[in-house]
Structure formats: structure tokens, C-alpha cells
Amino acid sequence: MTRRILLTAILTSMLSFTSPAFAGGGETFKFGALGSGAQEGPVPVDTPTVARTTVRFDEGLRSVTVRVAVRHLPAGVDVTAAHFHCGRAGSNGPVVLGMINPGPLTIGANGVISGTLTNSDVLAACEPYGSNIASLLFAMRDGLIYVNVHTNVNGSGEARGQMLPR
């Protein structure tokens, strides 16, 4: 527990030295992705579905507000899960933060997944980072996080997008 607290303190303090976009001072930390079936791997998925994702980390790095707008789902196709995975573009990786199945969020009738996730929702570490919200920000900044929306037709993923700074 002490090691985790120390790592979080070190990572948080490093934010002020990385770049102006992460300098604090009332700014938020924003990332986004436009997911598609073409980005799924190892084989792309032929689907019209897109998933526009935006995230905003709070200044204290204790929570992240998430919005995923899933559009153009074909008839009979339903979202069954949505996660943040650890992996670079073109490579698959483990789930690090669940939104739906597992996760506390649901998809609305308008095709939008939205809500706030906290440290208690983090499922695993994205190496070499830890398993908390601050670590998720660092992993996103370094291009290690992608969002994946799964459906009843494409269980391994319907729409995938790499999280990038906004």
C-alpha cells in the first residue's frame, strides 16, 4: 500500500514537469478517439459502427469522466461491453478500466455511454504504469490505451480507437 501511494505521489508530481498541456493550473487533461471496425485486430471488422470517445481527468487525478457515443449500429447488433485496454495501435492488450461488463456504466437509448470512473473501477495496470487513474493518464499520454466497444455480433470488438491527447 505504501509503495502504491509513493508511486502515485511521484507520478502526480511528474505531471508538472512534462509539458504545458500537463502543467496543472486549473487545466483539465483531455483525450479522445474515433473508433472503427477497421482498427480492430488482428482482423479488421466490416461494420458501419463508429465510437467517438472523449475523456477528461480531474485535476487531482482521482477520477475520469467518460463519454462514448456509439453510432451506426446495424439492426440486431447491441453493445455488450466497453473497456479501455492497454496496447499500442495494431496490438491487442488486457482490459485496464471497464465501463460496461465489467464496469459501472450503461449505454443509454441514445447510444451514449457516459459517467465518471474512479480508482476503484481500475481493473489492472498498464505496464510500466500502476493501476490507478493517474497511471491511466500517463499510459494514455504515451499512446498505450485504446477504447474497445464489443457487441453481440463481434464479441472481440466492434469498434476500436487509440486514445490521443485533445
N, CA, C and O atoms as a DFTB+ gen file, in Angstrom:
664 C
 N C O
     1  1       0.824      -1.176       0.000
     2  2       0.000       0.000       0.000
     3  2       0.877       1.251       0.000
     4  3       0.597       2.193      -0.741
     5  1       1.930       1.278       0.814
     6  2       2.821       2.428       0.878
     7  2       3.515       2.639      -0.468
     8  3       3.696       3.778      -0.900
     9  1       3.900       1.556      -1.126
    10  2       4.554       1.657      -2.429
    11  2       3.614       2.281      -3.452
    12  3       4.042       3.108      -4.258
    13  1       2.341       1.899      -3.433
    14  2       1.348       2.450      -4.354
    15  2       1.148       3.940      -4.106
    16  3       1.050       4.717      -5.055
    17  1       1.088       4.341      -2.847
    18  2       0.926       5.754      -2.507
    19  2       2.139       6.541      -2.977
    20  3       1.995       7.631      -3.530
    21  1       3.329       6.001      -2.763
    22  2       4.559       6.663      -3.191
    23  2       4.598       6.797      -4.705
    24  3       4.965       7.857      -5.211
    25  1       4.231       5.752      -5.446
    26  2       4.224       5.794      -6.900
    27  2       3.235       6.845      -7.392
    28  3       3.547       7.603      -8.310
    29  1       2.065       6.898      -6.802
    30  2       1.072       7.897      -7.186
    31  2       1.599       9.302      -6.946
    32  3       1.419      10.180      -7.790
    33  1       2.249       9.531      -5.804
    34  2       2.807      10.855      -5.499
    35  2       3.883      11.238      -6.505
    36  3       3.946      12.386      -6.943
    37  1       4.721      10.289      -6.868
    38  2       5.787      10.564      -7.835
    39  2       5.187      10.880      -9.201
    40  3       5.577      11.859      -9.838
    41  1       4.237      10.054      -9.656
    42  2       3.615      10.286     -10.955
    43  2       2.884      11.621     -10.995
    44  3       2.966      12.346     -11.986
    45  1       2.177      11.944      -9.928
    46  2       1.455      13.212      -9.868
    47  2       2.412      14.386      -9.910
    48  3       2.160      15.365     -10.613
    49  1       3.502      14.304      -9.172
    50  2       4.463      15.404      -9.181
    51  2       5.141      15.542     -10.538
    52  3       5.516      16.648     -10.927
    53  1       5.304      14.450     -11.259
    54  2       5.921      14.492     -12.573
    55  2       5.053      15.241     -13.579
    56  3       5.575      15.782     -14.554
    57  1       3.752      15.284     -13.363
    58  2       2.865      15.974     -14.285
    59  2       3.282      17.420     -14.503
    60  3       3.185      17.933     -15.617
    61  1       3.738      18.068     -13.467
    62  2       4.074      19.481     -13.592
    63  2       5.360      19.705     -14.379
    64  3       5.677      20.849     -14.705
    65  1       6.104      18.658     -14.693
    66  2       7.359      18.812     -15.414
    67  2       7.322      18.238     -16.826
    68  3       8.339      18.266     -17.519
    69  1       6.182      17.719     -17.270
    70  2       6.170      17.036     -18.561
    71  2       5.995      17.986     -19.731
    72  3       6.807      17.962     -20.657
    73  1       4.971      18.815     -19.724
    74  2       4.724      19.750     -20.809
    75  2       3.656      20.727     -20.370
    76  3       2.976      20.485     -19.374
    77  1       3.487      21.847     -21.103
    78  2       2.456      22.807     -20.714
    79  2       1.062      22.197     -20.671
    80  3       0.232      22.630     -19.871
    81  1       0.781      21.198     -21.513
    82  2      -0.551      20.594     -21.514
    83  2      -0.839      19.851     -20.214
    84  3      -2.000      19.591     -19.900
    85  1       0.201      19.503     -19.453
    86  2       0.016      18.769     -18.222
    87  2       0.530      19.573     -17.036
    88  3       0.921      18.998     -16.020
    89  1       0.532      20.871     -17.152
    90  2       1.137      21.701     -16.117
    91  2       0.201      22.042     -14.973
    92  3       0.635      22.675     -14.011
    93  1      -1.049      21.654     -15.036
    94  2      -1.981      21.981     -13.960
    95  2      -2.483      23.397     -14.113
    96  3      -2.711      23.855     -15.233
    97  1      -2.661      24.105     -13.002
    98  2      -3.111      25.486     -13.078
    99  2      -4.544      25.621     -13.541
   100  3      -4.863      26.561     -14.268
   101  1      -5.420      24.710     -13.141
   102  2      -6.823      24.799     -13.495
   103  2      -7.177      24.130     -14.808
   104  3      -8.347      24.119     -15.191
   105  1      -6.202      23.573     -15.507
   106  2      -6.470      22.915     -16.771
   107  2      -6.992      21.503     -16.522
   108  3      -6.764      20.920     -15.462
   109  1      -7.695      20.966     -17.516
   110  2      -8.112      19.571     -17.432
   111  2      -7.265      18.771     -18.410
   112  3      -6.625      19.335     -19.297
   113  1      -7.266      17.502     -18.247
   114  2      -6.492      16.606     -19.090
   115  2      -7.482      15.857     -19.965
   116  3      -8.247      15.027     -19.474
   117  1      -7.469      16.153     -21.276
   118  2      -8.471      15.613     -22.187
   119  2      -7.825      14.717     -23.243
   120  3      -6.727      14.988     -23.730
   121  1      -8.541      13.643     -23.582
   122  2      -8.120      12.709     -24.615
   123  2      -9.345      12.295     -25.412
   124  3     -10.473      12.441     -24.941
   125  1      -9.132      11.780     -26.613
   126  2     -10.250      11.328     -27.425
   127  2      -9.825      10.277     -28.426
   128  3      -8.638      10.058     -28.667
   129  1     -10.830       9.629     -29.003
   130  2     -10.590       8.611     -30.033
   131  2     -11.812       8.502     -30.923
   132  3     -12.937       8.724     -30.474
   133  1     -11.594       8.163     -32.174
   134  2     -12.677       7.816     -33.087
   135  2     -12.471       6.358     -33.468
   136  3     -11.605       6.029     -34.279
   137  1     -13.278       5.493     -32.872
   138  2     -13.134       4.062     -33.075
   139  2     -13.911       3.563     -34.272
   140  3     -14.980       4.078     -34.599
   141  1     -13.352       2.541     -34.927
   142  2     -14.000       1.917     -36.080
   143  2     -13.638       0.436     -36.120
   144  3     -12.744      -0.020     -35.409
   145  1     -14.344      -0.294     -36.957
   146  2     -14.048      -1.703     -37.148
   147  2     -12.727      -1.926     -37.862
   148  3     -12.093      -2.966     -37.684
   149  1     -12.308      -0.964     -38.663
   150  2     -11.047      -1.083     -39.400
   151  2      -9.845      -1.145     -38.465
   152  3      -8.791      -1.659     -38.841
   153  1      -9.999      -0.616     -37.231
   154  2      -8.887      -0.607     -36.276
   155  2      -8.852      -1.857     -35.399
   156  3      -7.914      -2.045     -34.624
   157  1      -9.872      -2.712     -35.517
   158  2      -9.888      -3.950     -34.739
   159  2      -8.780      -4.871     -35.235
   160  3      -8.398      -4.828     -36.405
   161  1      -8.276      -5.696     -34.340
   162  2      -7.195      -6.598     -34.732
   163  2      -7.347      -7.938     -34.044
   164  3      -8.041      -8.027     -33.031
   165  1      -6.737      -8.955     -34.548
   166  2      -5.799      -8.933     -35.664
   167  2      -6.477      -8.811     -37.033
   168  3      -5.809      -8.532     -38.028
   169  1      -7.806      -9.017     -37.091
   170  2      -8.529      -8.901     -38.358
   171  2      -9.526      -7.758     -38.240
   172  3     -10.323      -7.740     -37.301
   173  1      -9.506      -6.806     -39.162
   174  2     -10.478      -5.716     -39.122
   175  2     -11.909      -6.254     -39.209
   176  3     -12.148      -7.320     -39.776
   177  1     -12.855      -5.502     -38.640
   178  2     -14.264      -5.874     -38.652
   179  2     -14.983      -4.999     -39.675
   180  3     -14.834      -3.777     -39.662
   181  1     -15.764      -5.622     -40.563
   182  2     -16.541      -4.882     -41.555
   183  2     -17.846      -4.436     -40.902
   184  3     -18.792      -5.216     -40.790
   185  1     -17.890      -3.180     -40.473
   186  2     -19.061      -2.638     -39.779
   187  2     -19.153      -1.137     -40.033
   188  3     -18.129      -0.470     -40.184
   189  1     -20.367      -0.604     -40.082
   190  2     -20.519       0.851     -40.187
   191  2     -20.413       1.545     -38.822
   192  3     -20.420       2.774     -38.742
   193  1     -20.316       0.756     -37.764
   194  2     -20.318       1.298     -36.399
   195  2     -19.080       2.143     -36.136
   196  3     -17.967       1.774     -36.508
   197  1     -19.296       3.284     -35.486
   198  2     -18.198       4.127     -35.011
   199  2     -18.450       4.441     -33.541
   200  3     -19.593       4.456     -33.082
   201  1     -17.378       4.689     -32.819
   202  2     -17.465       5.027     -31.394
   203  2     -16.575       6.238     -31.134
   204  3     -15.349       6.127     -31.126
   205  1     -17.195       7.380     -30.923
   206  2     -16.449       8.612     -30.626
   207  2     -16.319       8.725     -29.113
   208  3     -17.316       8.854     -28.403
   209  1     -15.074       8.674     -28.625
   210  2     -14.805       8.666     -27.188
   211  2     -14.099       9.947     -26.774
   212  3     -13.176      10.404     -27.448
   213  1     -14.536      10.518     -25.672
   214  2     -13.835      11.642     -25.053
   215  2     -13.709      11.354     -23.564
   216  3     -14.628      10.822     -22.942
   217  1     -12.566      11.711     -23.003
   218  2     -12.341      11.563     -21.562
   219  2     -11.715      12.840     -21.023
   220  3     -10.981      13.540     -21.721
   221  1     -12.022      13.122     -19.771
   222  2     -11.436      14.280     -19.086
   223  2     -11.082      13.851     -17.673
   224  3     -11.944      13.407     -16.914
   225  1      -9.814      13.985     -17.325
   226  2      -9.337      13.653     -15.986
   227  2      -9.521      14.867     -15.080
   228  3      -9.319      15.999     -15.519
   229  1      -9.900      14.646     -13.824
   230  2      -9.977      15.757     -12.879
   231  2      -8.569      16.181     -12.478
   232  3      -7.619      15.413     -12.632
   233  1      -8.432      17.402     -11.963
   234  2      -7.113      17.942     -11.623
   235  2      -6.375      17.112     -10.585
   236  3      -5.147      17.027     -10.624
   237  1      -7.104      16.499      -9.656
   238  2      -6.464      15.690      -8.622
   239  2      -6.142      14.278      -9.070
   240  3      -5.567      13.498      -8.311
   241  1      -6.512      13.941     -10.307
   242  2      -6.287      12.598     -10.875
   243  2      -6.904      11.506     -10.002
   244  3      -6.307      10.452      -9.781
   245  1      -8.100      11.781      -9.520
   246  2      -8.852      10.804      -8.735
   247  2     -10.001      10.201      -9.525
   248  3     -10.546       9.164      -9.146
   249  1     -10.377      10.862     -10.646
   250  2     -11.483      10.364     -11.455
   251  2     -11.307      10.778     -12.907
   252  3     -10.532      11.679     -13.225
   253  1     -12.038      10.107     -13.773
   254  2     -12.043      10.421     -15.196
   255  2     -13.492      10.373     -15.675
   256  3     -14.206       9.399     -15.439
   257  1     -13.912      11.439     -16.351
   258  2     -15.251      11.498     -16.917
   259  2     -15.175      10.982     -18.344
   260  3     -14.329      11.411     -19.129
   261  1     -16.072      10.052     -18.672
   262  2     -16.030       9.334     -19.938
   263  2     -17.330       9.560     -20.703
   264  3     -18.413       9.597     -20.120
   265  1     -17.199       9.711     -22.029
   266  2     -18.365       9.749     -22.914
   267  2     -18.001       8.991     -24.179
   268  3     -17.039       9.340     -24.864
   269  1     -18.768       7.955     -24.488
   270  2     -18.577       7.171     -25.703
   271  2     -19.893       7.189     -26.466
   272  3     -20.884       6.617     -26.013
   273  1     -19.906       7.843     -27.617
   274  2     -21.097       7.881     -28.466
   275  2     -20.958       6.801     -29.531
   276  3     -20.122       6.906     -30.429
   277  1     -21.778       5.769     -29.425
   278  2     -21.741       4.652     -30.365
   279  2     -22.808       4.920     -31.426
   280  3     -23.988       5.061     -31.107
   281  1     -22.386       4.989     -32.677
   282  2     -23.283       5.345     -33.777
   283  2     -23.228       4.292     -34.879
   284  3     -22.231       3.592     -35.053
   285  1     -24.333       4.205     -35.615
   286  2     -24.463       3.367     -36.815
   287  2     -24.371       1.875     -36.519
   288  3     -23.808       1.117     -37.309
   289  1     -24.928       1.450     -35.371
   290  2     -25.007       0.006     -35.102
   291  2     -26.018      -0.610     -36.064
   292  3     -27.135      -0.102     -36.172
   293  1     -25.668      -1.677     -36.758
   294  2     -26.636      -2.346     -37.633
   295  2     -27.806      -2.927     -36.825
   296  3     -27.680      -3.165     -35.624
   297  1     -28.917      -3.148     -37.480
   298  2     -30.091      -3.741     -36.837
   299  2     -29.711      -5.076     -36.211
   300  3     -29.025      -5.890     -36.831
   301  1     -30.161      -5.295     -34.980
   302  2     -29.893      -6.545     -34.279
   303  2     -28.545      -6.600     -33.578
   304  3     -28.221      -7.599     -32.937
   305  1     -27.766      -5.550     -33.692
   306  2     -26.455      -5.511     -33.045
   307  2     -26.568      -4.641     -31.798
   308  3     -27.002      -3.492     -31.873
   309  1     -26.173      -5.195     -30.642
   310  2     -26.266      -4.499     -29.369
   311  2     -24.910      -4.461     -28.681
   312  3     -24.143      -5.422     -28.747
   313  1     -24.622      -3.347     -28.023
   314  2     -23.386      -3.228     -27.247
   315  2     -23.489      -4.141     -26.032
   316  3     -24.474      -4.095     -25.296
   317  1     -22.466      -4.973     -25.824
   318  2     -22.440      -5.888     -24.683
   319  2     -21.349      -5.528     -23.679
   320  3     -21.418      -5.931     -22.518
   321  1     -20.337      -4.766     -24.122
   322  2     -19.233      -4.396     -23.240
   323  2     -18.489      -3.209     -23.846
   324  3     -18.544      -2.971     -25.053
   325  1     -17.791      -2.468     -22.978
   326  2     -16.923      -1.374     -23.421
   327  2     -15.820      -1.215     -22.389
   328  3     -16.081      -1.171     -21.187
   329  1     -14.583      -1.129     -22.870
   330  2     -13.423      -1.088     -21.975
   331  2     -12.327      -0.203     -22.531
   332  3     -12.312       0.147     -23.711
   333  1     -11.396       0.152     -21.631
   334  2     -10.111       0.708     -22.020
   335  2      -9.107      -0.429     -21.881
   336  3      -9.038      -1.087     -20.843
   337  1      -8.337      -0.650     -22.930
   338  2      -7.330      -1.706     -22.961
   339  2      -5.947      -1.080     -23.015
   340  3      -5.790       0.062     -23.448
   341  1      -4.946      -1.831     -22.572
   342  2      -3.554      -1.426     -22.657
   343  2      -2.949      -2.053     -23.905
   344  3      -2.867      -3.276     -24.013
   345  1      -2.528      -1.216     -24.844
   346  2      -1.897      -1.716     -26.052
   347  2      -1.718      -0.601     -27.064
   348  3      -2.533       0.318     -27.147
   349  1      -0.663      -0.690     -27.817
   350  2      -0.416       0.286     -28.873
   351  2      -1.311      -0.009     -30.069
   352  3      -1.863      -1.103     -30.190
   353  1      -1.447       0.967     -30.941
   354  2      -2.226       0.777     -32.162
   355  2      -1.731      -0.465     -32.888
   356  3      -0.527      -0.638     -33.076
   357  1      -2.648      -1.325     -33.295
   358  2      -2.288      -2.536     -34.017
   359  2      -1.986      -3.741     -33.156
   360  3      -1.820      -4.841     -33.682
   361  1      -1.910      -3.565     -31.827
   362  2      -1.673      -4.721     -30.951
   363  2      -2.760      -4.783     -29.887
   364  3      -3.239      -3.755     -29.408
   365  1      -3.134      -5.983     -29.532
   366  2      -4.170      -6.181     -28.528
   367  2      -3.553      -6.252     -27.136
   368  3      -2.390      -6.624     -26.976
   369  1      -4.348      -5.889     -26.133
   370  2      -3.859      -5.924     -24.767
   371  2      -4.988      -6.120     -23.771
   372  3      -6.158      -6.165     -24.150
   373  1      -4.637      -6.237     -22.506
   374  2      -5.618      -6.526     -21.463
   375  2      -6.504      -5.317     -21.132
   376  3      -6.137      -4.168     -21.377
   377  1      -7.656      -5.610     -20.580
   378  2      -8.566      -4.564     -20.081
   379  2      -7.940      -3.956     -18.831
   380  3      -7.543      -4.676     -17.915
   381  1      -7.854      -2.618     -18.797
   382  2      -7.331      -1.940     -17.605
   383  2      -8.409      -1.153     -16.873
   384  3      -8.302      -0.928     -15.667
   385  1      -9.446      -0.733     -17.592
   386  2     -10.541       0.019     -16.969
   387  2     -11.824      -0.342     -17.692
   388  3     -11.945      -0.142     -18.900
   389  1     -12.791      -0.879     -16.940
   390  2     -14.050      -1.267     -17.533
   391  2     -15.087      -0.164     -17.449
   392  3     -15.178       0.550     -16.451
   393  1     -15.863      -0.035     -18.506
   394  2     -17.022       0.857     -18.491
   395  2     -18.296       0.033     -18.360
   396  3     -19.138       0.288     -17.499
   397  1     -18.415      -0.974     -19.246
   398  2     -19.572      -1.872     -19.243
   399  2     -19.062      -3.307     -19.277
   400  3     -18.260      -3.648     -20.147
   401  1     -19.493      -4.130     -18.379
   402  2     -19.285      -5.576     -18.381
   403  2     -17.810      -5.984     -18.510
   404  3     -17.443      -6.528     -19.551
   405  1     -16.962      -5.756     -17.530
   406  2     -17.297      -5.172     -16.233
   407  2     -17.244      -3.654     -16.288
   408  3     -16.625      -3.054     -17.167
   409  1     -17.909      -3.069     -15.326
   410  2     -17.907      -1.625     -15.185
   411  2     -19.245      -1.118     -14.707
   412  3     -20.261      -1.796     -14.858
   413  1     -19.256       0.070     -14.131
   414  2     -20.462       0.602     -13.515
   415  2     -21.383       1.363     -14.467
   416  3     -22.462       1.785     -14.049
   417  1     -20.999       1.552     -15.727
   418  2     -21.778       2.380     -16.637
   419  2     -22.725       1.540     -17.484
   420  3     -22.591       0.318     -17.549
   421  1     -23.675       2.193     -18.129
   422  2     -24.606       1.536     -19.044
   423  2     -24.682       2.372     -20.316
   424  3     -24.241       3.521     -20.347
   425  1     -25.247       1.782     -21.358
   426  2     -25.436       2.530     -22.595
   427  2     -26.868       3.024     -22.629
   428  3     -27.806       2.256     -22.415
   429  1     -27.034       4.307     -22.899
   430  2     -28.362       4.895     -22.959
   431  2     -29.057       4.585     -24.274
   432  3     -28.442       4.094     -25.221
   433  1     -30.350       4.880     -24.315
   434  2     -31.141       4.650     -25.517
   435  2     -30.614       5.452     -26.703
   436  3     -30.857       5.097     -27.857
   437  1     -29.894       6.530     -26.417
   438  2     -29.325       7.363     -27.475
   439  2     -27.967       6.858     -27.958
   440  3     -27.317       7.524     -28.764
   441  1     -27.529       5.697     -27.481
   442  2     -26.258       5.119     -27.900
   443  2     -25.036       5.738     -27.250
   444  3     -23.930       5.640     -27.781
   445  1     -25.233       6.385     -26.086
   446  2     -24.130       7.041     -25.397
   447  2     -23.851       6.358     -24.064
   448  3     -24.754       6.126     -23.259
   449  1     -22.586       6.044     -23.854
   450  2     -22.084       5.547     -22.580
   451  2     -21.446       6.747     -21.901
   452  3     -20.553       7.372     -22.472
   453  1     -21.886       7.082     -20.693
   454  2     -21.268       8.239     -20.042
   455  2     -21.297       8.069     -18.535
   456  3     -22.160       7.391     -17.978
   457  1     -20.329       8.706     -17.894
   458  2     -20.251       8.669     -16.443
   459  2     -18.839       8.947     -15.976
   460  3     -17.947       9.248     -16.769
   461  1     -18.660       8.840     -14.677
   462  2     -17.365       9.091     -14.060
   463  2     -16.834       7.803     -13.456
   464  3     -17.550       7.083     -12.761
   465  1     -15.568       7.525     -13.732
   466  2     -14.899       6.348     -13.199
   467  2     -13.816       6.792     -12.226
   468  3     -13.205       7.846     -12.396
   469  1     -13.586       5.969     -11.200
   470  2     -12.613       6.313     -10.160
   471  2     -11.576       5.201     -10.021
   472  3     -11.619       4.201     -10.738
   473  1     -10.647       5.392      -9.088
   474  2      -9.610       4.385      -8.840
   475  2     -10.206       3.013      -8.547
   476  3      -9.606       1.997      -8.898
   477  1     -11.364       2.963      -7.917
   478  2     -11.962       1.667      -7.579
   479  2     -12.451       0.913      -8.814
   480  3     -12.722      -0.285      -8.734
   481  1     -12.569       1.597      -9.958
   482  2     -13.005       0.958     -11.201
   483  2     -11.852       0.419     -12.031
   484  3     -12.078      -0.317     -12.992
   485  1     -10.609       0.774     -11.676
   486  2      -9.434       0.297     -12.414
   487  2      -9.263      -1.194     -12.148
   488  3      -9.277      -1.634     -10.998
   489  1      -9.102      -1.962     -13.215
   490  2      -9.029      -3.423     -13.098
   491  2      -7.610      -3.966     -13.089
   492  3      -7.335      -4.979     -12.446
   493  1      -6.707      -3.299     -13.799
   494  2      -5.336      -3.817     -13.913
   495  2      -4.396      -2.684     -14.285
   496  3      -4.826      -1.606     -14.694
   497  1      -3.121      -2.944     -14.138
   498  2      -2.092      -1.970     -14.505
   499  2      -1.807      -2.067     -16.000
   500  3      -1.921      -3.132     -16.605
   501  1      -1.436      -0.935     -16.574
   502  2      -0.903      -0.908     -17.931
   503  2       0.593      -0.696     -17.748
   504  3       1.045       0.422     -17.498
   505  1       1.351      -1.767     -17.872
   506  2       2.794      -1.708     -17.605
   507  2       3.492      -0.739     -18.538
   508  3       3.197      -0.749     -19.733
   509  1       4.378       0.077     -18.072
   510  2       5.052       0.040     -16.780
   511  2       4.370       0.880     -15.708
   512  3       4.953       1.133     -14.653
   513  1       3.146       1.311     -15.968
   514  2       2.446       2.178     -15.032
   515  2       1.646       1.362     -14.025
   516  3       1.473       0.153     -14.184
   517  1       1.163       2.034     -12.991
   518  2       0.399       1.379     -11.931
   519  2      -1.056       1.187     -12.305
   520  3      -1.431       1.274     -13.474
   521  1      -1.866       0.925     -11.296
   522  2      -3.286       0.638     -11.527
   523  2      -4.157       1.656     -10.807
   524  3      -4.884       1.317      -9.873
   525  1      -4.078       2.913     -11.252
   526  2      -4.950       3.956     -10.732
   527  2      -5.209       4.976     -11.840
   528  3      -4.669       4.854     -12.940
   529  1      -6.027       5.969     -11.550
   530  2      -6.410       6.957     -12.553
   531  2      -5.203       7.758     -13.036
   532  3      -5.089       8.031     -14.231
   533  1      -4.298       8.140     -12.130
   534  2      -3.097       8.880     -12.536
   535  2      -2.274       8.053     -13.525
   536  3      -1.767       8.591     -14.509
   537  1      -2.141       6.774     -13.274
   538  2      -1.380       5.895     -14.166
   539  2      -2.055       5.783     -15.528
   540  3      -1.382       5.709     -16.555
   541  1      -3.399       5.770     -15.533
   542  2      -4.137       5.702     -16.788
   543  2      -3.832       6.929     -17.645
   544  3      -3.662       6.808     -18.858
   545  1      -3.760       8.101     -17.030
   546  2      -3.428       9.318     -17.759
   547  2      -2.050       9.202     -18.401
   548  3      -1.890       9.531     -19.576
   549  1      -1.059       8.741     -17.654
   550  2       0.293       8.596     -18.197
   551  2       0.320       7.582     -19.337
   552  3       1.003       7.796     -20.339
   553  1      -0.409       6.494     -19.196
   554  2      -0.445       5.490     -20.254
   555  2      -1.121       6.052     -21.505
   556  3      -0.679       5.775     -22.620
   557  1      -2.195       6.841     -21.333
   558  2      -2.843       7.473     -22.490
   559  2      -1.890       8.444     -23.158
   560  3      -1.771       8.464     -24.383
   561  1      -1.220       9.240     -22.363
   562  2      -0.276      10.222     -22.896
   563  2       0.803       9.543     -23.734
   564  3       1.277      10.110     -24.718
   565  1       1.188       8.337     -23.346
   566  2       2.243       7.610     -24.047
   567  2       1.720       6.700     -25.162
   568  3       2.479       5.904     -25.715
   569  1       0.432       6.811     -25.497
   570  2      -0.136       6.048     -26.609
   571  2      -0.399       4.592     -26.314
   572  3      -0.453       3.773     -27.231
   573  1      -0.567       4.252     -25.034
   574  2      -0.736       2.849     -24.649
   575  2      -2.179       2.421     -24.395
   576  3      -2.413       1.261     -24.055
   577  1      -3.150       3.313     -24.547
   578  2      -4.532       2.966     -24.207
   579  2      -5.432       3.086     -25.432
   580  3      -5.379       4.079     -26.157
   581  1      -6.261       2.061     -25.657
   582  2      -7.292       2.134     -26.683
   583  2      -8.637       1.776     -26.060
   584  3      -8.711       1.039     -25.076
   585  1      -9.693       2.313     -26.656
   586  2     -11.049       2.003     -26.222
   587  2     -11.594       0.960     -27.192
   588  3     -11.331       1.019     -28.393
   589  1     -12.357       0.005     -26.660
   590  2     -12.938      -1.037     -27.490
   591  2     -14.391      -1.242     -27.079
   592  3     -14.693      -1.467     -25.907
   593  1     -15.281      -1.161     -28.059
   594  2     -16.711      -1.417     -27.846
   595  2     -17.011      -2.787     -28.434
   596  3     -16.731      -3.047     -29.604
   597  1     -17.582      -3.656     -27.616
   598  2     -17.877      -5.036     -28.008
   599  2     -19.391      -5.189     -28.200
   600  3     -20.181      -4.515     -27.539
   601  1     -19.782      -6.083     -29.113
   602  2     -21.203      -6.308     -29.374
   603  2     -21.538      -7.799     -29.369
   604  3     -20.658      -8.657     -29.292
   605  1     -22.835      -8.075     -29.454
   606  2     -23.287      -9.460     -29.517
   607  2     -22.860     -10.133     -30.820
   608  3     -22.819     -11.362     -30.876
   609  1     -22.543      -9.380     -31.857
   610  2     -22.106      -9.944     -33.135
   611  2     -20.577     -10.048     -33.197
   612  3     -20.037     -11.020     -33.725
   613  1     -19.898      -9.053     -32.661
   614  2     -18.431      -9.042     -32.651
   615  2     -17.947      -8.947     -31.212
   616  3     -17.638      -7.867     -30.708
   617  1     -17.892     -10.107     -30.564
   618  2     -17.534     -10.180     -29.151
   619  2     -16.126      -9.713     -28.830
   620  3     -15.870      -9.235     -27.725
   621  1     -15.207      -9.844     -29.783
   622  2     -13.840      -9.387     -29.520
   623  2     -13.673      -7.902     -29.821
   624  3     -12.637      -7.318     -29.503
   625  1     -14.667      -7.297     -30.422
   626  2     -14.638      -5.861     -30.664
   627  2     -15.341      -5.457     -31.940
   628  3     -15.115      -6.037     -33.002
   629  1     -16.197      -4.453     -31.826
   630  2     -16.936      -3.897     -32.968
   631  2     -16.277      -2.618     -33.475
   632  3     -16.196      -2.379     -34.679
   633  1     -15.803      -1.791     -32.519
   634  2     -15.175      -0.518     -32.880
   635  2     -14.060      -0.223     -31.876
   636  3     -14.263      -0.277     -30.663
   637  1     -12.898       0.085     -32.403
   638  2     -11.721       0.332     -31.575
   639  2     -11.063       1.639     -32.001
   640  3     -11.030       1.978     -33.184
   641  1     -10.529       2.380     -30.993
   642  2      -9.822       3.614     -31.304
   643  2      -8.740       3.902     -30.274
   644  3      -8.944       3.696     -29.077
   645  1      -7.603       4.373     -30.733
   646  2      -6.483       4.708     -29.844
   647  2      -6.739       6.064     -29.206
   648  3      -7.093       7.018     -29.897
   649  1      -6.564       6.157     -27.893
   650  2      -6.775       7.410     -27.161
   651  2      -5.599       8.360     -27.410
   652  3      -4.438       7.989     -27.237
   653  1      -5.924       9.597     -27.822
   654  2      -4.908      10.603     -28.135
   655  2      -5.218      11.905     -27.400
   656  3      -6.383      12.180     -27.113
   657  1      -4.202      12.709     -27.089
   658  2      -4.453      13.990     -26.427
   659  2      -5.307      14.906     -27.291
   660  3      -5.182      14.907     -28.516
   661  1      -6.183      15.692     -26.647
   662  2      -7.045      16.656     -27.362
   663  2      -6.751      18.053     -26.893
   664  3      -7.367      19.006     -27.369
